[in-house]
Amino acid sequence: ALAARLTARVDEALLELVDRGGLALGICNGAQILLKTCLFEGVGVTLAPNASGAYLCQWERLQVSGDTPWLAGLDAYDCPIAHGEGRFAFAPGALERLQDAGGDALRYDGLAPNGSTDRLAGITAHGGRVLAMMPHPERALLSHHHPDFHRRTALARRRGEALPAVGPTWRMFRNAVEAP
């Protein structure tokens, strides 16, 4: 319902933002809404309930699989997921079209915990400037957010190093600020 109201009011503004070089990000419920806007029109993708039928709340390892300003400088990182309806599902032929357009941006490392098609955790549109993702990078901004923080701190101390204050997902948001 929110997506329908948004598209009626902001579709044109969203397109103008991206056309002039702006970035758009939808995380979890934001991804669900973003996929219903004009920015993903005709892609043939939706978010379906997790294959297990259960709500998932855990940390997962993610692999960057596409080219997007949002994920520049990142290869792989840990990030929390928290959703009951986060499985990317595609209409026939839509996944192939998305991949041909370079729209697969982020994959689960190993099996997708939610059963997502092709292990996808995030997809892009408009040359990577628009990112819809299910994991929650905003919940992993600082190093102490990671569930393994104390062990990582102890290991860093043994090596005579300091653990960085920010986690790798900080880079996503910094990329958005620094994007040309």
N, C-alpha and C positions, 0 to 999 in steps of 0.2 A: 504494500500500500504506500509506504514511504517512497519507494522507487518511482511509482506511478505519479505521485505528486511532484517529486523532484524533476522528473523528465519533462513534465508539463511546464515547469517554471525555469529550469536551469540548463536544459539541454543545449540551447544556443550559446549560453555563457561558457559552458564546459568546452564546447567545440572551439570557441574563440580563444579560450585560455590555452588549449593545446596547440592550436594553429599558430599562435604567436610565440610558441616555444616553452610554455609553462608545463609543469608536471602535475599529475593527479595520482593519488594513492588511495586505495580502499583496502582496509585491513579487516578481516573476518566479516562482521555484519556490514561493514563499509564495502567490502568486496562484493557481497551479495547485491547491494544497492548499485554499485558501480557497473556490474555486469548487466543491469537492466537499463542503463542509460544509453544514449546515442554513441558513447565512446566505444562500446562493444557491440553495436548494432550489426546484425548479420553474421556474427562470429559463430553462433550456434552452440553456445556453452551455457551451462547453468550449474548451480551448486545443489547437490542432492544430499540426503541424509547419509551419514557415515555407513559404510557397508555392514558394520557390526550392529548398527541400530543403537549404539551406546554413545553417550557424550564422552569425549576425550579431553583430558586435561593433563598434559605431560610435555616434557622437553623432547625435541627431535633434532637430529642433525640434518641440515639442508645443504644442497649443492646448487650453486648458481649455474644455470644451464643456458642462459641467453644473454643478449646484449641490451642493457637498459641503464640509463644514467643512475637510477635508484641503487643498483647493485654494483656499480663500478668499484673496482678494487677489492671486491669480496669474491672468494672462491667457495668456501664452505664455512658454515658456522652453526652453532646450536641456538635454538629458538623455541620458546614455548608455543604450544597449540592449545586451544580451548574452544571446542565447537562440537555440536551435534549434527550439523549440516554443513560439512566442509569438503565434500567429495566433488571434484570437478568432473562433470559428465558432459559429453559432447553428442551432438546430432551426427548422423552418419556423414562421414567425410570432413567434418568440421575440425577434428584434431589435425588431420593432414594439412588442411588449409592454414590453420594457426601455425603449425611448424614451418610450413613453406614461407610464411610471412615473418618468421623469427619471433613468434609470440610466446614461446615456452621459455619462462625466465627462471623458474625455481622448482627444484624437485626434492622430494624426500630422499635421503640417503638410505638405500635399502628399500624394504617394502613400505608402501604408503600406509600409515596406521589407520587411515579412514577409507582405504580402498580407492583412492583417487586415480582416475585414468592416467596411465603413463607416469605414475608417481608424482603428478604435478601438485605443487604447493602454491604456485603463483604464475600468472600469465600476464602478458602485456599487449598493448595495442598502440597504434600511432607511433610506430618506430621506437617503442620502448618507453615513451614518455608517460604512459598510463600503465600503472601496475595494480593488479587486483591479486591479493594474497591472503591465504587463510592463517598462517602463523602470525604471532604477535611480537614483532620486533620492538614495539614500544614497551614491552614488559621485560626486555633484556638489554636495556641501554647501558647499565652500569655493571661492572665486573661482579659486584656482590649480589646481583640478581640471579646469577647462575647457581643452580642447586649444588654444584661441586666447588663452590667458591673457597671453602676452607681448605680443602685438599690442594687446590691449585695455588693458593697462597702459600701453604707450607712447602710445596715443591719449588715454587719460585724463590722462597727464602733460602732453601738448601742450595740453590744454584747461585745465590748471591744477587738475585734480580728482584725487581719490584713488579708486582702485578699491575697492569695498567688500570686506571680508575674506570675507564669506559670499556664496554664490551664491543664486539664487532658490529652489532646492529646500529651503534651510534653513527657509524660511517654512512648508513643509508640516509639518515636525516641530514647529515653534513653534506652529502652529495646533492641533496635537493637544494640546499642553500647555495652551493657553489656551482650548480649546473649552469652551463652557458645558455 
